[in-house]
Amino acid sequence: MAGFDPSLDLQKAIGARLVASADLLALVPADSIRDVTGRPERAPAVIIGEGQTIYRRWDATVHTTLHVWFEEKGLEQAKAAAGAIAGALLVDAQMGGVLALDNVTVHDMRVTDSRFLRDPHGPFSHAVINVAAIVKAR
């Protein structure tokens, strides 16, 4: 996988799949699903955040962190968004085939964990969602 980092391909694919999810768009506007640094200027928002690539001989595992923000007193909308994100990002080669991207093919992608936090600086909920994907160079 020389010459590129598969996390960039995956970041683009995650963004595309999120803005195509009717369940998520019922909670978060498409223009609020972005790759930006810091707390979003407006809520609700989904921030495509940090990434990590672990290379092996024949494939790689790519990890991406998503940050979900809502202005709410509880955690209900953040949890609903996490569920919608999990559904939108699921790729299982054995069940539905692979996902071909520019430089890699995704054989497995799923939400691996989610945490729900209350922001001490205001009435905001914050979900931190980790995604892992197994990819092979094309």
N, CA and C atoms as an extended XYZ file, in Angstrom:
414
Properties=species:S:1:pos:R:3:atomname:S:1:resname:S:1:resid:I:1 pbc="F F F"
N         0.827       -1.183        0.000 N   MET     1
C         0.000        0.000        0.000 CA  MET     1
C         0.868        1.243        0.000 C   MET     1
N         1.915        1.187       -0.759 N   ALA     2
C         2.829        2.317       -0.836 CA  ALA     2
C         2.215        3.451       -1.658 C   ALA     2
N         2.558        4.664       -1.300 N   GLY     3
C         2.144        5.817       -2.071 CA  GLY     3
C         0.836        6.459       -1.624 C   GLY     3
N         0.142        5.861       -0.700 N   PHE     4
C        -1.104        6.446       -0.203 CA  PHE     4
C        -1.388        5.861        1.172 C   PHE     4
N        -2.205        6.563        1.920 N   ASP     5
C        -2.665        6.028        3.198 CA  ASP     5
C        -4.141        5.693        3.040 C   ASP     5
N        -4.530        4.449        3.299 N   PRO     6
C        -5.926        4.062        3.082 CA  PRO     6
C        -6.925        4.799        3.961 C   PRO     6
N        -6.451        5.475        5.011 N   SER     7
C        -7.393        6.205        5.864 CA  SER     7
C        -8.062        7.351        5.115 C   SER     7
N        -7.406        7.914        4.110 N   LEU     8
C        -8.024        8.988        3.329 CA  LEU     8
C        -9.166        8.444        2.480 C   LEU     8
N        -8.950        7.296        1.810 N   ASP     9
C       -10.026        6.657        1.057 CA  ASP     9
C       -11.210        6.354        1.977 C   ASP     9
N       -10.902        5.821        3.146 N   LEU    10
C       -11.965        5.442        4.067 CA  LEU    10
C       -12.712        6.670        4.580 C   LEU    10
N       -11.992        7.750        4.853 N   GLN    11
C       -12.632        8.988        5.313 CA  GLN    11
C       -13.645        9.481        4.282 C   GLN    11
N       -13.262        9.464        3.009 N   LYS    12
C       -14.182        9.890        1.947 CA  LYS    12
C       -15.398        8.973        1.875 C   LYS    12
N       -15.167        7.662        1.983 N   ALA    13
C       -16.271        6.701        1.908 CA  ALA    13
C       -17.216        6.848        3.094 C   ALA    13
N       -16.662        7.063        4.264 N   ILE    14
C       -17.500        7.252        5.451 CA  ILE    14
C       -18.375        8.488        5.270 C   ILE    14
N       -17.782        9.585        4.832 N   GLY    15
C       -18.569       10.802        4.597 CA  GLY    15
C       -19.686       10.572        3.594 C   GLY    15
N       -19.387        9.889        2.499 N   ALA    16
C       -20.391        9.626        1.468 CA  ALA    16
C       -21.518        8.738        1.997 C   ALA    16
N       -21.167        7.722        2.756 N   ARG    17
C       -22.193        6.823        3.297 CA  ARG    17
C       -23.056        7.520        4.343 C   ARG    17
N       -22.454        8.411        5.132 N   LEU    18
C       -23.238        9.125        6.143 CA  LEU    18
C       -24.232       10.087        5.505 C   LEU    18
N       -23.809       10.831        4.489 N   VAL    19
C       -24.740       11.782        3.863 CA  VAL    19
C       -25.776       11.074        2.999 C   VAL    19
N       -25.595        9.786        2.728 N   ALA    20
C       -26.585        9.000        1.990 CA  ALA    20
C       -27.555        8.275        2.922 C   ALA    20
N       -27.367        8.393        4.234 N   SER    21
C       -28.204        7.686        5.201 CA  SER    21
C       -29.429        8.522        5.570 C   SER    21
N       -30.592        8.074        5.150 N   ALA    22
C       -31.825        8.788        5.479 CA  ALA    22
C       -32.049        8.827        6.994 C   ALA    22
N       -31.695        7.743        7.685 N   ASP    23
C       -31.864        7.714        9.140 CA  ASP    23
C       -31.021        8.783        9.826 C   ASP    23
N       -29.765        8.945        9.372 N   LEU    24
C       -28.905        9.962        9.972 CA  LEU    24
C       -29.338       11.363        9.555 C   LEU    24
N       -29.732       11.523        8.296 N   LEU    25
C       -30.142       12.854        7.824 CA  LEU    25
C       -31.430       13.334        8.491 C   LEU    25
N       -32.206       12.432        9.061 N   ALA    26
C       -33.377       12.842        9.835 CA  ALA    26
C       -32.961       13.524       11.137 C   ALA    26
N       -31.689       13.325       11.543 N   LEU    27
C       -31.176       13.890       12.793 CA  LEU    27
C       -30.148       14.998       12.584 C   LEU    27
N       -29.341       14.880       11.526 N   VAL    28
C       -28.227       15.797       11.279 CA  VAL    28
C       -28.263       16.228        9.809 C   VAL    28
N       -28.246       17.538        9.517 N   PRO    29
C       -28.223       17.983        8.125 CA  PRO    29
C       -26.935       17.531        7.416 C   PRO    29
N       -27.034       17.252        6.130 N   ALA    30
C       -25.883       16.761        5.364 CA  ALA    30
C       -24.699       17.720        5.422 C   ALA    30
N       -24.949       19.036        5.418 N   ASP    31
C       -23.835       19.988        5.443 CA  ASP    31
C       -23.188       20.108        6.823 C   ASP    31
N       -23.711       19.369        7.801 N   SER    32
C       -23.107       19.342        9.137 CA  SER    32
C       -22.341       18.038        9.386 C   SER    32
N       -22.135       17.260        8.339 N   ILE    33
C       -21.321       16.042        8.404 CA  ILE    33
C       -20.030       16.375        7.675 C   ILE    33
N       -18.958       16.626        8.455 N   ARG    34
C       -17.757       17.213        7.856 CA  ARG    34
C       -16.487       16.731        8.531 C   ARG    34
N       -15.374       17.002        7.876 N   ASP    35
C       -14.047       16.795        8.442 CA  ASP    35
C       -13.509       18.175        8.811 C   ASP    35
N       -13.629       18.519       10.075 N   VAL    36
C       -13.131       19.799       10.581 CA  VAL    36
C       -12.444       19.551       11.916 C   VAL    36
N       -11.691       20.546       12.362 N   THR    37
C       -10.988       20.445       13.635 CA  THR    37
C       -11.756       21.209       14.704 C   THR    37
N       -11.789       20.654       15.897 N   GLY    38
C       -12.394       21.344       17.027 CA  GLY    38
C       -13.876       21.087       17.160 C   GLY    38
N       -14.465       21.739       18.134 N   ARG    39
C       -15.902       21.632       18.370 CA  ARG    39
C       -16.627       22.311       17.208 C   ARG    39
N       -17.729       21.745       16.761 N   PRO    40
C       -18.435       22.338       15.620 CA  PRO    40
C       -19.030       23.701       15.973 C   PRO    40
N       -19.208       24.523       14.946 N   GLU    41
C       -19.795       25.846       15.138 CA  GLU    41
C       -21.281       25.772       15.431 C   GLU    41
N       -21.924       24.720       14.956 N   ARG    42
C       -23.355       24.542       15.217 CA  ARG    42
C       -23.639       23.060       15.446 C   ARG    42
N       -24.687       22.809       16.211 N   ALA    43
C       -25.109       21.436       16.466 CA  ALA    43
C       -26.541       21.304       15.941 C   ALA    43
N       -26.902       20.138       15.434 N   PRO    44
C       -26.178       18.878       15.468 CA  PRO    44
C       -25.084       18.827       14.409 C   PRO    44
N       -24.120       17.966       14.677 N   ALA    45
C       -23.007       17.803       13.745 CA  ALA    45
C       -22.372       16.435       13.929 C   ALA    45
N       -21.803       15.936       12.842 N   VAL    46
C       -20.955       14.746       12.876 CA  VAL    46
C       -19.608       15.172       12.309 C   VAL    46
N       -18.581       15.010       13.114 N   ILE    47
C       -17.222       15.367       12.713 CA  ILE    47
C       -16.460       14.079       12.424 C   ILE    47
N       -15.937       13.975       11.211 N   ILE    48
C       -15.083       12.838       10.862 CA  ILE    48
C       -13.702       13.186       11.370 C   ILE    48
N       -13.268       12.464       12.385 N   GLY    49
C       -12.085       12.876       13.130 CA  GLY    49
C       -10.842       12.077       12.841 C   GLY    49
N       -10.202       11.682       13.898 N   GLU    50
C        -8.876       11.094       13.858 CA  GLU    50
C        -8.893        9.731       13.160 C   GLU    50
N        -7.708        9.326       12.702 N   GLY    51
C        -7.577        8.034       12.043 CA  GLY    51
C        -6.262        7.367       12.391 C   GLY    51
N        -6.222        6.080       12.141 N   GLN    52
C        -5.009        5.293       12.356 CA  GLN    52
C        -5.032        4.144       11.367 C   GLN    52
N        -3.874        3.843       10.787 N   THR    53
C        -3.746        2.707        9.889 CA  THR    53
C        -2.725        1.744       10.459 C   THR    53
N        -3.114        0.480       10.557 N   ILE    54
C        -2.216       -0.575       11.010 CA  ILE    54
C        -1.974       -1.490        9.820 C   ILE    54
N        -0.758       -1.473        9.318 N   TYR    55
C        -0.421       -2.233        8.121 CA  TYR    55
C         0.005       -3.653        8.477 C   TYR    55
N        -0.411       -4.587        7.638 N   ARG    56
C         0.086       -5.951        7.692 CA  ARG    56
C         0.618       -6.298        6.299 C   ARG    56
N         1.047       -7.487        6.135 N   ARG    57
C         1.665       -7.867        4.857 CA  ARG    57
C         0.687       -7.768        3.690 C   ARG    57
N        -0.541       -8.279        3.855 N   TRP    58
C        -1.477       -8.343        2.732 CA  TRP    58
C        -2.649       -7.380        2.834 C   TRP    58
N        -2.830       -6.801        4.008 N   ASP    59
C        -3.966       -5.906        4.190 CA  ASP    59
C        -3.643       -4.892        5.278 C   ASP    59
N        -4.626       -4.122        5.654 N   ALA    60
C        -4.460       -3.132        6.723 CA  ALA    60
C        -5.786       -2.985        7.449 C   ALA    60
N        -5.717       -2.587        8.693 N   THR    61
C        -6.908       -2.211        9.445 CA  THR    61
C        -6.853       -0.700        9.647 C   THR    61
N        -7.920       -0.046        9.254 N   VAL    62
C        -8.001        1.411        9.359 CA  VAL    62
C        -9.039        1.741       10.421 C   VAL    62
N        -8.648        2.591       11.358 N   HIS    63
C        -9.539        3.040       12.423 CA  HIS    63
C        -9.854        4.513       12.210 C   HIS    63
N       -11.100        4.867       12.386 N   THR    64
C       -11.540        6.261       12.273 CA  THR    64
C       -12.439        6.576       13.467 C   THR    64
N       -12.290        7.774       14.001 N   THR    65
C       -13.130        8.229       15.104 CA  THR    65
C       -14.092        9.290       14.597 C   THR    65
N       -15.353        9.142       14.945 N   LEU    66
C       -16.378       10.131       14.620 CA  LEU    66
C       -16.835       10.792       15.907 C   LEU    66
N       -17.102       12.082       15.818 N   HIS    67
C       -17.612       12.835       16.968 CA  HIS    67
C       -18.986       13.379       16.597 C   HIS    67
N       -19.968       13.081       17.411 N   VAL    68
C       -21.345       13.503       17.170 CA  VAL    68
C       -21.722       14.505       18.256 C   VAL    68
N       -22.294       15.634       17.843 N   TRP    69
C       -22.672       16.698       18.786 CA  TRP    69
C       -24.130       17.062       18.590 C   TRP    69
N       -24.843       17.171       19.698 N   PHE    70
C       -26.218       17.675       19.708 CA  PHE    70
C       -26.349       18.673       20.850 C   PHE    70
N       -27.194       19.668       20.648 N   GLU    71
C       -27.554       20.544       21.755 CA  GLU    71
C       -28.812       19.940       22.373 C   GLU    71
N       -28.624       19.255       23.490 N   GLU    72
C       -29.723       18.575       24.173 CA  GLU    72
C       -29.341       18.374       25.631 C   GLU    72
N       -30.322       18.226       26.469 N   LYS    73
C       -30.047       18.056       27.899 CA  LYS    73
C       -29.692       16.628       28.250 C   LYS    73
N       -30.123       15.676       27.448 N   GLY    74
C       -29.832       14.271       27.698 CA  GLY    74
C       -28.894       13.719       26.637 C   GLY    74
N       -29.040       12.444       26.353 N   LEU    75
C       -28.185       11.779       25.369 CA  LEU    75
C       -28.992       11.069       24.292 C   LEU    75
N       -30.300       11.306       24.257 N   GLU    76
C       -31.182       10.556       23.375 CA  GLU    76
C       -30.832       10.720       21.897 C   GLU    76
N       -30.657       11.952       21.438 N   GLN    77
C       -30.356       12.164       20.019 CA  GLN    77
C       -28.965       11.648       19.662 C   GLN    77
N       -28.012       11.807       20.544 N   ALA    78
C       -26.664       11.297       20.278 CA  ALA    78
C       -26.685        9.781       20.116 C   ALA    78
N       -27.463        9.110       20.944 N   LYS    79
C       -27.561        7.653       20.845 CA  LYS    79
C       -28.308        7.232       19.586 C   LYS    79
N       -29.336        7.963       19.211 N   ALA    80
C       -30.058        7.666       17.971 CA  ALA    80
C       -29.139        7.841       16.763 C   ALA    80
N       -28.329        8.893       16.766 N   ALA    81
C       -27.386        9.120       15.669 CA  ALA    81
C       -26.348        8.013       15.609 C   ALA    81
N       -25.875        7.563       16.761 N   ALA    82
C       -24.895        6.473       16.788 CA  ALA    82
C       -25.466        5.213       16.145 C   ALA    82
N       -26.726        4.925       16.419 N   GLY    83
C       -27.367        3.770       15.789 CA  GLY    83
C       -27.478        3.926       14.283 C   GLY    83
N       -27.841        5.122       13.841 N   ALA    84
C       -27.944        5.373       12.400 CA  ALA    84
C       -26.576        5.256       11.731 C   ALA    84
N       -25.538        5.743       12.398 N   ILE    85
C       -24.178        5.656       11.856 CA  ILE    85
C       -23.743        4.200       11.754 C   ILE    85
N       -24.019        3.416       12.785 N   ALA    86
C       -23.645        1.998       12.750 CA  ALA    86
C       -24.294        1.296       11.564 C   ALA    86
N       -25.546        1.589       11.303 N   GLY    87
C       -26.221        0.980       10.160 CA  GLY    87
C       -25.673        1.445        8.827 C   GLY    87
N       -25.337        2.720        8.730 N   ALA    88
C       -24.853        3.284        7.467 CA  ALA    88
C       -23.465        2.782        7.086 C   ALA    88
N       -22.653        2.451        8.079 N   LEU    89
C       -21.255        2.126        7.791 CA  LEU    89
C       -20.968        0.630        7.698 C   LEU    89
N       -21.940       -0.203        7.955 N   LEU    90
C       -21.690       -1.643        7.970 CA  LEU    90
C       -21.355       -2.178        6.583 C   LEU    90
N       -20.194       -2.810        6.481 N   VAL    91
C       -19.775       -3.520        5.270 CA  VAL    91
C       -19.318       -4.897        5.713 C   VAL    91
N       -19.897       -5.934        5.124 N   ASP    92
C       -19.531       -7.309        5.433 CA  ASP    92
C       -19.435       -8.054        4.110 C   ASP    92
N       -18.218       -8.383        3.691 N   ALA    93
C       -17.999       -9.003        2.388 CA  ALA    93
C       -18.772      -10.301        2.230 C   ALA    93
N       -18.943      -11.046        3.303 N   GLN    94
C       -19.644      -12.324        3.213 CA  GLN    94
C       -21.149      -12.143        3.073 C   GLN    94
N       -21.671      -11.040        3.576 N   MET    95
C       -23.115      -10.827        3.527 CA  MET    95
C       -23.557       -9.954        2.345 C   MET    95
N       -22.803       -8.899        2.069 N   GLY    96
C       -23.265       -7.960        1.042 CA  GLY    96
C       -22.222       -7.585        0.011 C   GLY    96
N       -21.077       -8.219        0.046 N   GLY    97
C       -20.024       -7.880       -0.903 CA  GLY    97
C       -19.072       -6.837       -0.346 C   GLY    97
N       -18.053       -6.550       -1.112 N   VAL    98
C       -17.012       -5.608       -0.707 CA  VAL    98
C       -17.389       -4.204       -1.160 C   VAL    98
N       -16.652       -3.216       -0.648 N   LEU    99
C       -16.820       -1.821       -1.034 CA  LEU    99
C       -15.542       -1.383       -1.728 C   LEU    99
N       -15.615       -1.138       -3.036 N   ALA   100
C       -14.435       -0.732       -3.810 CA  ALA   100
C       -14.263        0.782       -3.732 C   ALA   100
N       -13.081        1.210       -3.287 N   LEU   101
C       -12.740        2.628       -3.224 CA  LEU   101
C       -11.626        2.914       -4.217 C   LEU   101
N       -11.096        4.129       -4.254 N   ASP   102
C       -10.078        4.490       -5.232 CA  ASP   102
C        -8.843        3.596       -5.155 C   ASP   102
N        -8.306        3.402       -3.960 N   ASN   103
C        -7.043        2.682       -3.812 CA  ASN   103
C        -7.153        1.361       -3.069 C   ASN   103
N        -8.259        1.156       -2.370 N   VAL   104
C        -8.427       -0.049       -1.559 CA  VAL   104
C        -9.816       -0.637       -1.748 C   VAL   104
N        -9.937       -1.884       -1.345 N   THR   105
C       -11.233       -2.552       -1.266 CA  THR   105
C       -11.498       -2.833        0.204 C   THR   105
N       -12.671       -2.432        0.678 N   VAL   106
C       -13.062       -2.656        2.065 CA  VAL   106
C       -13.775       -4.006        2.139 C   VAL   106
N       -13.243       -4.896        2.968 N   HIS   107
C       -13.840       -6.218        3.140 CA  HIS   107
C       -14.714       -6.293        4.382 C   HIS   107
N       -14.442       -5.456        5.353 N   ASP   108
C       -15.222       -5.450        6.583 CA  ASP   108
C       -15.111       -4.052        7.186 C   ASP   108
N       -16.251       -3.477        7.535 N   MET   109
C       -16.246       -2.190        8.228 CA  MET   109
C       -17.419       -2.188        9.186 C   MET   109
N       -17.160       -1.703       10.398 N   ARG   110
C       -18.230       -1.646       11.394 CA  ARG   110
C       -17.856       -0.699       12.520 C   ARG   110
N       -18.870       -0.223       13.205 N   VAL   111
C       -18.658        0.527       14.433 CA  VAL   111
C       -18.199       -0.481       15.473 C   VAL   111
N       -17.078       -0.190       16.124 N   THR   112
C       -16.549       -1.114       17.132 CA  THR   112
C       -16.929       -0.716       18.544 C   THR   112
N       -17.150        0.573       18.776 N   ASP   113
C       -17.606        1.015       20.090 CA  ASP   113
C       -18.086        2.452       20.017 C   ASP   113
N       -18.876        2.827       21.012 N   SER   114
C       -19.359        4.204       21.107 CA  SER   114
C       -19.422        4.589       22.578 C   SER   114
N       -19.119        5.867       22.830 N   ARG   115
C       -19.197        6.428       24.182 CA  ARG   115
C       -20.057        7.676       24.115 C   ARG   115
N       -20.819        7.901       25.163 N   PHE   116
C       -21.735        9.035       25.201 CA  PHE   116
C       -21.381        9.900       26.394 C   PHE   116
N       -21.123       11.181       26.118 N   LEU   117
C       -20.613       12.091       27.132 CA  LEU   117
C       -21.505       13.331       27.224 C   LEU   117
N       -21.567       13.879       28.411 N   ARG   118
C       -22.251       15.157       28.613 CA  ARG   118
C       -21.176       16.248       28.645 C   ARG   118
N       -21.388       17.310       27.901 N   ASP   119
C       -20.425       18.402       27.846 CA  ASP   119
C       -20.597       19.280       29.082 C   ASP   119
N       -19.551       19.455       29.890 N   PRO   120
C       -19.683       20.269       31.106 CA  PRO   120
C       -19.819       21.763       30.828 C   PRO   120
N       -19.658       22.185       29.562 N   HIS   121
C       -19.690       23.612       29.228 CA  HIS   121
C       -21.008       24.036       28.597 C   HIS   121
N       -22.041       23.260       28.753 N   GLY   122
C       -23.324       23.645       28.185 CA  GLY   122
C       -24.198       22.441       27.959 C   GLY   122
N       -25.379       22.681       27.418 N   PRO   123
C       -26.341       21.594       27.231 CA  PRO   123
C       -26.069       20.798       25.954 C   PRO   123
N       -24.908       20.199       25.881 N   PHE   124
C       -24.534       19.447       24.693 CA  PHE   124
C       -24.302       17.985       25.033 C   PHE   124
N       -24.674       17.120       24.099 N   SER   125
C       -24.288       15.715       24.189 CA  SER   125
C       -23.195       15.482       23.148 C   SER   125
N       -22.322       14.556       23.462 N   HIS   126
C       -21.175       14.269       22.599 CA  HIS   126
C       -21.010       12.761       22.552 C   HIS   126
N       -21.100       12.189       21.368 N   ALA   127
C       -20.844       10.761       21.187 CA  ALA   127
C       -19.511       10.607       20.470 C   ALA   127
N       -18.707        9.682       20.946 N   VAL   128
C       -17.434        9.336       20.301 CA  VAL   128
C       -17.603        7.924       19.765 C   VAL   128
N       -17.517        7.796       18.455 N   ILE   129
C       -17.809        6.527       17.782 CA  ILE   129
C       -16.555        6.080       17.042 C   ILE   129
N       -16.114        4.858       17.319 N   ASN   130
C       -14.939        4.307       16.651 CA  ASN   130
C       -15.375        3.303       15.592 C   ASN   130
N       -14.728        3.433       14.435 N   VAL   131
C       -15.020        2.579       13.280 CA  VAL   131
C       -13.730        1.873       12.895 C   VAL   131
N       -13.821        0.594       12.556 N   ALA   132
C       -12.664       -0.147       12.059 CA  ALA   132
C       -13.025       -0.791       10.723 C   ALA   132
N       -12.048       -0.798        9.819 N   ALA   133
C       -12.254       -1.406        8.507 CA  ALA   133
C       -11.025       -2.216        8.130 C   ALA   133
N       -11.257       -3.378        7.558 N   ILE   134
C       -10.168       -4.188        7.008 CA  ILE   134
C       -10.161       -3.934        5.507 C   ILE   134
N        -9.006       -3.472        5.021 N   VAL   135
C        -8.892       -3.083        3.618 CA  VAL   135
C        -7.721       -3.800        2.953 C   VAL   135
N        -7.830       -3.963        1.647 N   LYS   136
C        -6.750       -4.514        0.824 CA  LYS   136
C        -6.509       -3.586       -0.342 C   LYS   136
N        -5.249       -3.413       -0.720 N   ALA   137
C        -4.916       -2.549       -1.848 CA  ALA   137
C        -5.549       -3.085       -3.119 C   ALA   137
N        -5.976       -2.170       -3.989 N   ARG   138
C        -6.569       -2.569       -5.274 CA  ARG   138
C        -5.501       -2.729       -6.313 C   ARG   138
